[in-house]
Structures are given as C-alpha cells and as structure tokens.
Amino acid sequence: MSAEKLVHMANQIATFMESKPHAEGVAGLASHINDFWEPRMRRQLFEVIDAGGRDLRPLVMEAAAQIRRPSPEAAH
C-alpha cells in the first residue's frame, strides 16, 4: 500500500477521533490502528512518522506513542 494511502487512512481516523475529548481521541486512534491494521501497515505508518510525519494530522503523531511498532521480523 502506498504511503499516501496510509496517511489518508490514518488522517480519516484522526478526523473522526478529533470529535472526542482529546485523551479519548488519542487513545481511540491508537487502539483502532492496533486492532485493525496489520503489522505491514503499521510498519509503513512508522516509516512516515519516523521521517517527520509529513501530512499526518497532529493527533496521529501524538497517538504514535501508543501504537504498537511491529518487530522487523514481522515484515515477511
């Protein structure tokens, strides 16, 4: 999946979660990604985050600390 598509998807979740109280939105975004995104998708998301998070909504960047980072061996 392209990085642009992942950014778009993460931002869609963030847009929804921004309607909630801040802490709940951060936790909800991280929980959704942890529960529904496969390791490859989360790894790609962290590539974007680690490169500075270009085009990601601030809530995604804040939630990154609560998103499970896949191990390198989960790549295959």
C-alpha positions as a Markdown table, in Angstrom:
| # | Residue | x | y | z |
|---|---|---|---|---|
| 1 | Met | 0.0 | 0.0 | 0.0 |
| 2 | Ser | 1.3 | 3.5 | -0.8 |
| 3 | Ala | 2.4 | 5.8 | 1.9 |
| 4 | Glu | -0.1 | 8.3 | 0.7 |
| 5 | Lys | -3.0 | 5.9 | 1.1 |
| 6 | Leu | -1.8 | 5.0 | 4.7 |
| 7 | Val | -1.6 | 8.7 | 5.6 |
| 8 | His | -5.0 | 9.3 | 4.2 |
| 9 | Met | -6.5 | 6.4 | 6.2 |
| 10 | Ala | -4.7 | 7.5 | 9.4 |
| 11 | Asn | -6.0 | 11.0 | 8.9 |
| 12 | Gln | -9.5 | 9.8 | 8.4 |
| 13 | Ile | -9.4 | 8.0 | 11.7 |
| 14 | Ala | -7.9 | 11.1 | 13.3 |
| 15 | Thr | -10.6 | 13.4 | 11.9 |
| 16 | Phe | -13.3 | 11.2 | 13.5 |
| 17 | Met | -11.4 | 10.9 | 16.8 |
| 18 | Glu | -10.9 | 14.7 | 17.0 |
| 19 | Ser | -14.7 | 15.0 | 17.8 |
| 20 | Lys | -14.0 | 13.2 | 21.2 |
| 21 | Pro | -12.3 | 14.6 | 24.3 |
| 22 | His | -8.5 | 14.9 | 23.5 |
| 23 | Ala | -7.2 | 12.0 | 25.6 |
| 24 | Glu | -10.0 | 9.7 | 24.4 |
| 25 | Gly | -9.3 | 10.6 | 20.8 |
| 26 | Val | -5.6 | 9.8 | 21.1 |
| 27 | Ala | -6.3 | 6.5 | 22.8 |
| 28 | Gly | -9.1 | 5.7 | 20.3 |
| 29 | Leu | -6.9 | 6.3 | 17.3 |
| 30 | Ala | -4.1 | 4.2 | 18.6 |
| 31 | Ser | -6.5 | 1.4 | 19.6 |
| 32 | His | -8.1 | 1.4 | 16.2 |
| 33 | Ile | -4.8 | 1.1 | 14.4 |
| 34 | Asn | -3.5 | -1.5 | 16.9 |
| 35 | Asp | -6.7 | -3.6 | 16.5 |
| 36 | Phe | -7.3 | -3.3 | 12.7 |
| 37 | Trp | -4.1 | -2.6 | 10.9 |
| 38 | Glu | -1.8 | -5.5 | 10.1 |
| 39 | Pro | 1.9 | -5.2 | 11.0 |
| 40 | Arg | 2.9 | -4.3 | 7.5 |
| 41 | Met | 0.6 | -1.3 | 7.5 |
| 42 | Arg | 1.8 | -0.2 | 11.0 |
| 43 | Arg | 5.4 | -0.6 | 9.8 |
| 44 | Gln | 4.7 | 1.7 | 6.8 |
| 45 | Leu | 3.0 | 4.2 | 9.1 |
| 46 | Phe | 6.0 | 4.3 | 11.3 |
| 47 | Glu | 8.3 | 4.9 | 8.3 |
| 48 | Val | 6.2 | 8.0 | 7.7 |
| 49 | Ile | 6.2 | 9.0 | 11.3 |
| 50 | Asp | 10.0 | 8.4 | 11.7 |
| 51 | Ala | 10.6 | 10.6 | 8.6 |
| 52 | Gly | 8.8 | 13.5 | 10.3 |
| 53 | Gly | 5.2 | 12.6 | 9.8 |
| 54 | Arg | 4.7 | 14.7 | 6.7 |
| 55 | Asp | 1.0 | 15.3 | 6.0 |
| 56 | Leu | -0.2 | 13.4 | 9.1 |
| 57 | Arg | -2.6 | 15.2 | 11.4 |
| 58 | Pro | -1.2 | 16.1 | 14.8 |
| 59 | Leu | -3.5 | 13.6 | 16.6 |
| 60 | Val | -1.8 | 10.7 | 14.6 |
| 61 | Met | 1.6 | 11.9 | 15.7 |
| 62 | Glu | 0.5 | 12.1 | 19.3 |
| 63 | Ala | -1.1 | 8.7 | 19.2 |
| 64 | Ala | 2.1 | 7.1 | 17.7 |
| 65 | Ala | 3.5 | 6.6 | 21.2 |
| 66 | Gln | 0.5 | 4.2 | 21.9 |
| 67 | Ile | 0.6 | 2.4 | 18.6 |
| 68 | Arg | 2.4 | -0.9 | 18.6 |
| 69 | Arg | 5.5 | -0.8 | 16.5 |
| 70 | Pro | 5.9 | -4.1 | 14.6 |
| 71 | Ser | 9.1 | -6.0 | 15.0 |
| 72 | Pro | 11.4 | -6.2 | 12.0 |
| 73 | Glu | 10.9 | -9.9 | 11.6 |
| 74 | Ala | 7.1 | -9.4 | 11.1 |
| 75 | Ala | 8.0 | -7.9 | 7.7 |
| 76 | His | 7.7 | -11.3 | 5.9 |
